[in-house]
Amino acid sequence: MPEHFFACRVRPGSGLQLPSNSRRQLHVKLRLTHAALSKPDSAARLSIALRGKRRWVLCTLGPRCEQSSVGLTIDESDLATLEVDGGGSVDVCGCWVKVGLQANSEEEEEDGLQSEGEESGGGSGK
């Protein structure tokens, strides 16, 4: 499955509940990758609340730091809400990803390397 782009704008004082896996496909999660101030002369703190409980700060943005990498993968069962404190809105982007895709790719690469090594090793033993 190819990755599908996701973007939203979170305004101060109003939480934005992140969508769950609307595609109803197994093993698909939402990966948030970047956050940026909507207006560069403002300041804001982006945080996330999971299941309405504990809140974690993802990044603090301001005039000297207008954008940030986020790198957070959210399971659809997390019921996550993004919140912004401060004077500016924050644009957040990411993508829907298939879980386990990267791990499988690494395993395939390792298998390929082992196969090449076995072939080389077999040729030198003759």
The 8 nearest C-alpha neighbors of each residue, nearest first, counted from 0:
[[1, 2, 97, 96, 3, 100, 27, 95],
 [2, 0, 3, 96, 97, 95, 94, 4],
 [1, 3, 96, 95, 94, 0, 4, 97],
 [2, 4, 95, 94, 1, 5, 96, 93],
 [5, 3, 94, 93, 95, 2, 6, 92],
 [4, 6, 94, 93, 92, 3, 95, 7],
 [7, 5, 92, 91, 93, 4, 8, 90],
 [6, 8, 91, 90, 92, 9, 5, 89],
 [9, 7, 90, 89, 91, 10, 88, 6],
 [8, 10, 89, 88, 15, 90, 83, 7],
 [9, 11, 88, 13, 83, 12, 8, 89],
 [12, 10, 83, 84, 13, 88, 85, 87],
 [11, 13, 10, 83, 84, 14, 82, 85],
 [14, 12, 11, 10, 15, 82, 83, 9],
 [13, 15, 82, 81, 80, 16, 12, 9],
 [16, 14, 81, 80, 17, 9, 82, 13],
 [15, 17, 80, 79, 81, 14, 18, 78],
 [16, 18, 79, 80, 15, 19, 81, 78],
 [19, 17, 16, 20, 21, 75, 78, 79],
 [18, 20, 75, 21, 17, 78, 76, 74],
 [19, 21, 22, 23, 75, 18, 28, 27],
 [22, 20, 23, 19, 18, 24, 75, 27],
 [21, 23, 24, 20, 27, 19, 25, 95],
 [24, 22, 21, 20, 25, 27, 19, 26],
 [25, 23, 22, 27, 26, 20, 21, 97],
 [24, 26, 27, 23, 97, 20, 98, 22],
 [25, 27, 98, 97, 24, 28, 99, 96],
 [26, 28, 97, 96, 25, 98, 24, 95],
 [29, 27, 74, 96, 95, 73, 75, 30],
 [28, 30, 95, 73, 72, 94, 96, 31],
 [31, 29, 72, 94, 93, 71, 95, 73],
 [32, 30, 93, 71, 70, 92, 69, 72],
 [31, 33, 70, 93, 69, 68, 92, 30],
 [34, 32, 68, 69, 92, 91, 67, 31],
 [33, 35, 91, 67, 66, 90, 68, 89],
 [36, 34, 66, 90, 89, 65, 37, 67],
 [35, 37, 89, 38, 65, 39, 88, 90],
 [36, 38, 89, 88, 90, 35, 39, 87],
 [39, 37, 36, 40, 41, 87, 88, 89],
 [38, 40, 41, 36, 62, 65, 37, 61],
 [41, 39, 62, 38, 42, 61, 36, 65],
 [42, 40, 87, 39, 38, 86, 61, 62],
 [43, 41, 61, 60, 87, 86, 85, 62],
 [44, 42, 85, 60, 84, 87, 59, 86],
 [43, 45, 59, 84, 83, 58, 60, 85],
 [46, 44, 83, 58, 57, 82, 56, 59],
 [45, 47, 56, 57, 82, 55, 81, 83],
 [48, 46, 81, 55, 54, 80, 82, 56],
 [49, 47, 54, 80, 51, 79, 53, 52],
 [48, 50, 79, 51, 77, 52, 78, 53],
 [51, 49, 78, 52, 77, 79, 48, 80],
 [52, 50, 49, 48, 53, 80, 79, 78],
 [53, 51, 50, 49, 48, 54, 79, 47],
 [52, 54, 48, 49, 55, 51, 50, 47],
 [53, 55, 48, 47, 52, 46, 56, 49],
 [56, 54, 46, 47, 57, 48, 53, 49],
 [55, 57, 46, 58, 45, 47, 54, 44],
 [56, 58, 46, 45, 55, 69, 47, 59],
 [59, 57, 45, 56, 44, 60, 67, 46],
 [60, 58, 44, 43, 45, 61, 57, 56],
 [59, 61, 43, 64, 65, 42, 44, 58],
 [60, 62, 42, 64, 65, 63, 41, 43],
 [61, 63, 40, 64, 65, 39, 41, 42],
 [64, 62, 61, 65, 60, 39, 40, 66],
 [65, 63, 61, 60, 62, 66, 67, 59],
 [64, 66, 60, 61, 36, 35, 62, 39],
 [67, 65, 35, 34, 64, 36, 60, 68],
 [68, 66, 34, 33, 69, 35, 58, 65],
 [67, 69, 33, 32, 70, 34, 66, 58],
 [68, 70, 32, 33, 71, 31, 67, 57],
 [71, 69, 32, 31, 68, 72, 30, 33],
 [70, 72, 31, 30, 69, 73, 32, 29],
 [73, 71, 30, 29, 31, 28, 74, 70],
 [74, 72, 29, 28, 30, 75, 71, 77],
 [73, 75, 28, 76, 77, 72, 29, 19],
 [74, 76, 19, 77, 20, 28, 73, 78],
 [75, 77, 74, 78, 19, 73, 79, 50],
 [76, 78, 75, 74, 79, 49, 50, 73],
 [79, 77, 50, 76, 49, 75, 80, 17],
 [78, 80, 49, 77, 17, 48, 16, 50],
 [79, 81, 16, 48, 15, 47, 17, 14],
 [82, 80, 47, 15, 14, 46, 16, 48],
 [81, 83, 14, 46, 45, 47, 80, 15],
 [84, 82, 11, 45, 44, 10, 43, 46],
 [85, 83, 44, 11, 43, 12, 45, 82],
 [86, 84, 43, 42, 87, 11, 44, 83],
 [85, 87, 42, 41, 43, 11, 84, 88],
 [88, 86, 41, 43, 42, 85, 11, 89],
 [87, 89, 10, 37, 9, 11, 36, 8],
 [90, 88, 36, 9, 37, 35, 8, 91],
 [89, 91, 8, 35, 34, 7, 37, 36],
 [92, 90, 34, 7, 6, 33, 8, 89],
 [93, 91, 6, 33, 5, 31, 32, 7],
 [92, 94, 31, 32, 5, 30, 4, 6],
 [95, 93, 4, 5, 3, 30, 29, 2],
 [94, 96, 29, 3, 2, 28, 30, 27],
 [97, 95, 2, 28, 27, 94, 98, 29],
 [96, 98, 27, 26, 100, 99, 28, 0],
 [99, 97, 26, 100, 27, 96, 28, 101],
 [98, 100, 102, 101, 103, 97, 26, 104],
 [101, 99, 103, 102, 98, 97, 104, 96],
 [102, 100, 104, 103, 99, 105, 98, 106],
 [103, 101, 105, 99, 104, 100, 106, 98],
 [102, 104, 106, 100, 101, 105, 99, 107],
 [103, 105, 101, 107, 102, 106, 108, 100],
 [104, 106, 108, 102, 107, 103, 109, 101],
 [107, 105, 109, 103, 108, 104, 110, 102],
 [106, 108, 110, 104, 105, 109, 111, 103],
 [109, 107, 111, 105, 106, 110, 112, 104],
 [108, 110, 112, 106, 111, 107, 113, 105],
 [111, 109, 107, 113, 108, 112, 106, 114],
 [112, 110, 108, 114, 109, 113, 107, 115],
 [113, 111, 109, 115, 114, 110, 116, 108],
 [112, 114, 116, 110, 111, 115, 117, 109],
 [113, 115, 117, 111, 112, 116, 110, 118],
 [114, 116, 118, 112, 113, 117, 119, 111],
 [117, 115, 113, 119, 118, 114, 120, 112],
 [116, 118, 120, 114, 119, 115, 121, 113],
 [117, 119, 115, 121, 116, 120, 114, 122],
 [120, 118, 116, 122, 117, 121, 115, 123],
 [119, 121, 117, 123, 118, 122, 116, 124],
 [122, 120, 118, 124, 119, 123, 117, 125],
 [123, 121, 119, 120, 124, 125, 118, 117],
 [122, 124, 120, 125, 121, 119, 118, 117],
 [123, 125, 121, 122, 120, 119, 118, 117],
 [124, 123, 122, 121, 120, 119, 118, 117]]
